[in-house]
Amino acid sequence: MSDIKFIVDGMLGRVARWLRMLGYDTKYAGDLRDNEILEIATNEGRIILTKDYQLYRKANASGIKAVFVEGRTHIEKMVDLSRQLNISLEINIEKSRCPKCNSPIKPIEKESIKDKVLYSTYKTYNEFWICTGCSQVYWKGSHWKKINDSLNKIKTFPLKNSS
């Protein structure tokens, strides 16, 4: 995966979750002030993703890479990001990060999560992953199809007519 790291403002929480699933190290700055976001971006080499035009302007004036994200839905926002930054729209589970806390996830033996998931989930699925930060357990359940359907929508989203 790319070494690109992001810090995402409070208006792009869903985008942060998507970027994490795609394997990008993405901090969510839900309640941070602009100057705190700018400081983190500078200190950690992160690209600021924002819907706040003033923050976007401040970052660029300070020589900090920032992207003004357009779109109303998370699909439109991800389309905009993929076009502006050439974001990979493929999930590689080995590179994915926890959508909740941004920590890497790793495969875990089925037996060791028996008491952490519903019995029906345990019986139905054989592959599981666990977050190295918050210990959330993941598997390729029905949500996996929804995730891939959304990624396919993003990949095939029609371009705006520029005439």
C-alpha positions in Angstrom: 0.0 0.0 0.0 1.0 3.6 -0.4 2.9 5.5 2.2 0.3 8.3 1.9 -1.1 9.3 5.3 -4.2 11.4 5.8 -5.8 13.5 8.5 -9.5 13.9 7.8 -11.7 16.7 9.2 -14.9 16.2 11.1 -17.1 16.5 8.0 -15.5 13.4 6.4 -15.8 10.7 9.0 -17.3 8.2 6.6 -14.5 8.9 4.1 -12.0 8.2 6.9 -13.5 4.7 7.5 -13.3 3.9 3.8 -9.7 5.0 3.5 -8.8 2.9 6.4 -10.4 -0.2 4.9 -8.5 0.5 1.7 -5.3 0.4 3.8 -4.5 4.1 4.2 -3.3 5.4 7.6 -6.1 7.9 8.3 -6.5 10.0 11.4 -9.9 11.4 12.1 -9.9 14.9 13.5 -13.5 15.0 14.6 -13.3 17.7 17.2 -9.9 19.2 16.6 -9.5 22.9 15.7 -7.9 24.0 12.4 -4.6 24.9 14.0 -4.4 21.4 15.6 -5.1 19.7 12.3 -2.4 21.8 10.6 0.1 20.9 13.3 -0.6 17.2 13.1 -0.4 17.3 9.3 3.0 19.0 9.5 4.5 16.9 12.3 3.3 13.5 10.9 3.5 14.3 7.1 -0.2 13.8 6.6 -2.4 15.2 3.7 -5.4 17.1 5.0 -8.7 16.1 3.5 -11.4 18.6 4.2 -14.8 20.1 3.2 -13.8 23.3 5.0 -12.6 25.8 2.4 -11.0 28.0 5.0 -8.9 25.1 6.4 -8.0 24.1 2.8 -6.7 27.7 2.1 -4.8 27.9 5.5 -3.1 24.6 4.8 -2.0 25.6 1.3 -0.9 29.0 2.4 1.3 27.2 5.0 2.8 24.9 2.5 0.8 21.9 3.8 -0.7 19.5 1.3 -4.5 19.6 1.5 -7.3 18.4 -0.7 -10.7 20.1 -0.8 -13.1 17.2 -1.1 -16.2 17.7 -3.1 -19.4 15.6 -3.2 -22.5 15.1 -1.1 -22.6 11.4 -0.6 -19.7 9.2 0.6 -19.6 7.7 -2.9 -19.2 11.1 -4.6 -16.6 12.1 -2.0 -14.6 8.9 -2.6 -14.9 9.4 -6.4 -13.5 12.9 -6.0 -10.6 11.6 -3.9 -9.8 8.8 -6.2 -9.6 11.2 -9.1 -7.6 13.9 -7.3 -5.1 11.6 -5.5 -5.3 8.4 -7.6 -6.5 6.4 -4.6 -6.5 2.7 -5.0 -10.1 1.4 -4.8 -9.2 -2.2 -4.1 -9.4 -3.7 -0.6 -6.3 -5.8 0.2 -7.3 -7.3 3.5 -3.6 -7.8 4.4 -3.1 -4.0 4.2 -6.5 -2.9 5.6 -6.8 -0.9 8.8 -9.5 -1.0 11.4 -12.3 1.4 10.2 -13.0 2.3 13.9 -9.5 3.1 15.3 -7.1 3.1 12.3 -4.8 0.3 13.7 -3.6 -2.5 11.4 -5.7 -5.7 11.3 -4.2 -9.2 11.2 -5.4 -12.7 10.6 -6.4 -14.7 13.7 -7.0 -18.3 14.3 -10.7 -19.2 14.2 -10.6 -21.0 17.5 -9.2 -17.9 19.3 -12.3 -15.7 18.5 -14.9 -18.3 19.4 -16.1 -16.3 22.4 -15.9 -12.9 20.6 -18.4 -13.5 17.8 -21.9 -14.9 17.6 -22.1 -18.7 17.4 -23.7 -18.5 14.0 -20.9 -16.3 12.7 -18.3 -18.7 14.1 -20.0 -21.7 12.5 -20.5 -19.9 9.1 -17.1 -18.3 8.5 -13.6 -19.7 8.6 -11.4 -16.6 8.1 -11.2 -13.9 10.7 -9.1 -10.8 11.3 -8.6 -8.9 14.5 -7.7 -5.2 15.1 -4.3 -4.9 16.7 -5.6 -1.7 18.5 -9.1 -2.2 19.7 -9.5 -6.0 19.2 -12.5 -5.7 16.9 -13.0 -8.9 15.0 -13.7 -8.9 11.3 -14.9 -11.5 8.7 -16.2 -11.4 5.2 -19.9 -11.5 6.0 -22.8 -9.9 4.2 -21.3 -6.5 4.7 -18.4 -7.6 2.5 -20.7 -7.6 -0.6 -22.1 -4.1 0.3 -18.5 -2.8 0.6 -17.6 -4.2 -2.8 -20.8 -3.0 -4.3 -20.0 0.5 -3.1 -16.4 0.3 -4.4 -17.8 -0.8 -7.8 -20.1 2.3 -7.8 -17.2 4.5 -7.0 -15.1 3.0 -9.9 -17.9 3.3 -12.4 -19.3 6.7 -11.3 -20.0 8.8 -14.3 -17.7 11.7 -15.0 -19.2 15.2 -14.8 -19.8 16.7 -18.2 -17.2 19.5 -18.5 -18.9 21.4 -21.4 
